[in-house]
């Protein structure tokens, strides 16, 4: 056929990567996939109860309040709670701002206590105390941020 030239065919590999580099790339891919899969398995701690509630300095507007909140770590790895800042609402009314008082190391699959302290509105605190003695329930909502790191 006119116009067609006889071209010698040479075989070219699709990948021209040395074996050592390919093995390093595969190892990196495996390590990264294990890392990302393990990060997706983080479970939120389960709330258990509130303990050791203590009133501090009482004022007309605000009252100092501290408490220990018990949780259960459902994860198979330990964590460290570094900082927690949260606002507490009772029956949709702002009650006060609370922070953790110390860093806490959390062991895998065990119960742990986070100590909190903050300022609560005195009138709302008194109204909720009266409501509690009457056996009425309240809806409590907590909004905030926590800084948690993995340990061990």
C-alpha positions as CSV (number, residue, x, y, z in Angstrom):
1,X,0.0,0.0,0.0
2,X,1.3,3.4,-0.9
3,X,2.0,5.8,1.9
4,X,2.5,3.1,4.6
5,X,6.0,2.6,5.9
6,X,7.3,-0.5,7.5
7,X,7.8,0.5,11.1
8,X,9.7,-1.9,13.4
9,X,7.7,-2.6,16.5
10,X,9.5,-2.4,19.8
11,X,7.9,-3.3,23.1
12,X,7.8,-0.6,25.7
13,X,6.9,-1.4,29.3
14,X,4.0,0.6,30.7
15,X,5.9,1.5,33.9
16,X,9.6,2.2,33.9
17,X,10.0,2.3,37.7
18,X,12.8,0.4,39.5
19,X,11.6,-2.4,41.8
20,X,12.9,-0.7,44.9
21,X,10.9,2.5,44.3
22,X,7.8,0.5,43.5
23,X,8.1,-1.5,46.8
24,X,8.6,1.8,48.7
25,X,5.5,3.2,47.0
26,X,3.4,0.1,47.8
27,X,4.6,0.1,51.4
28,X,3.7,3.8,51.7
29,X,0.2,3.1,50.2
30,X,-0.4,0.3,52.7
31,X,0.8,2.3,55.7
32,X,-1.4,5.3,54.7
33,X,-4.5,3.1,54.1
34,X,-4.0,1.5,57.5
35,X,-3.7,4.9,59.1
36,X,-6.8,6.3,57.4
37,X,-8.9,3.2,58.1
38,X,-7.9,3.3,61.8
39,X,-8.7,7.0,62.0
40,X,-12.3,6.3,60.8
41,X,-13.0,3.9,63.6
42,X,-12.9,6.5,66.4
43,X,-16.0,6.2,68.6
44,X,-17.5,8.9,70.7
45,X,-17.1,8.4,74.5
46,X,-20.4,7.2,76.2
47,X,-21.7,9.5,78.9
48,X,-22.4,7.7,82.2
49,X,-23.1,10.2,85.0
50,X,-22.2,13.4,86.8
51,X,-20.4,13.1,90.2
52,X,-19.0,15.3,93.0
53,X,-21.0,18.4,92.1
54,X,-19.7,21.3,94.3
55,X,-20.9,24.8,94.7
56,X,-18.2,27.4,95.1
57,X,-18.5,31.1,95.5
58,X,-22.2,32.2,95.2
59,X,-23.1,35.6,93.9
60,X,-26.3,37.2,92.8
61,X,-25.6,36.9,89.1
62,X,-23.2,33.9,88.9
63,X,-22.2,30.9,91.0
64,X,-19.0,28.9,90.8
65,X,-19.7,25.3,90.1
66,X,-17.5,22.2,89.6
67,X,-18.3,18.6,88.8
68,X,-16.7,15.4,87.6
69,X,-18.3,13.9,84.5
70,X,-17.9,10.1,84.0
71,X,-17.6,8.7,80.5
72,X,-16.7,5.3,79.0
73,X,-14.0,5.0,76.3
74,X,-15.4,2.6,73.7
75,X,-12.2,2.7,71.6
76,X,-9.4,0.1,71.5
77,X,-6.8,2.9,72.0
78,X,-6.0,5.5,74.6
79,X,-6.5,9.2,74.3
80,X,-5.5,12.4,76.1
81,X,-8.1,15.2,76.7
82,X,-6.1,18.4,76.5
83,X,-8.8,21.2,76.5
84,X,-12.6,21.4,76.6
85,X,-14.6,24.6,76.3
86,X,-18.4,24.2,76.4
87,X,-21.6,26.1,77.0
88,X,-24.3,24.4,78.9
89,X,-28.0,25.0,78.2
90,X,-30.8,23.7,80.4
91,X,-34.3,23.6,78.8
92,X,-32.9,25.8,75.9
93,X,-31.7,28.5,78.4
94,X,-28.0,29.3,78.7
95,X,-26.8,28.2,82.1
96,X,-23.1,28.9,81.9
97,X,-19.6,28.3,80.4
98,X,-17.5,25.4,81.6
99,X,-13.9,24.2,81.0
100,X,-11.9,21.1,82.0
101,X,-9.6,21.8,85.0
102,X,-6.8,19.4,84.0
103,X,-5.6,17.2,81.2
104,X,-6.8,13.6,81.5
105,X,-5.2,10.4,80.1
106,X,-7.8,7.9,79.0
107,X,-7.1,4.2,78.8
108,X,-8.6,2.0,76.1
109,X,-12.1,0.5,76.8
110,X,-12.3,1.9,80.3
111,X,-14.3,4.4,82.3
112,X,-12.8,7.8,82.9
113,X,-13.6,11.1,84.7
114,X,-13.3,14.6,83.3
115,X,-13.2,17.3,86.0
116,X,-15.0,20.5,85.0
117,X,-15.4,24.0,86.5
118,X,-17.2,27.1,85.5
119,X,-19.7,29.8,86.2
120,X,-23.5,29.2,86.2
121,X,-26.4,31.7,86.4
122,X,-27.5,31.7,90.0
123,X,-31.2,32.1,89.4
124,X,-31.3,29.4,86.8
125,X,-29.3,27.1,89.0
126,X,-31.8,27.6,91.9
127,X,-34.7,27.0,89.6
128,X,-33.2,23.8,88.3
129,X,-32.4,22.6,91.9
130,X,-36.1,23.2,92.9
131,X,-37.2,21.3,89.7
132,X,-34.9,18.4,90.6
133,X,-36.2,18.1,94.1
134,X,-39.7,18.0,92.7
135,X,-38.7,15.0,90.5
136,X,-39.1,16.9,87.2
137,X,-36.7,16.3,84.4
138,X,-34.8,18.9,82.4
139,X,-33.4,18.8,78.9
140,X,-29.6,19.5,79.0
141,X,-27.6,20.5,75.9
142,X,-23.9,21.0,75.7
143,X,-22.2,22.8,72.9
144,X,-18.5,23.3,72.6
145,X,-15.1,22.1,71.4
146,X,-12.7,19.5,72.7
147,X,-9.0,19.0,71.9
148,X,-8.2,15.4,72.1
149,X,-5.0,13.6,71.1
150,X,-4.1,9.9,70.8
151,X,-1.9,8.4,73.4
152,X,0.0,5.1,73.6
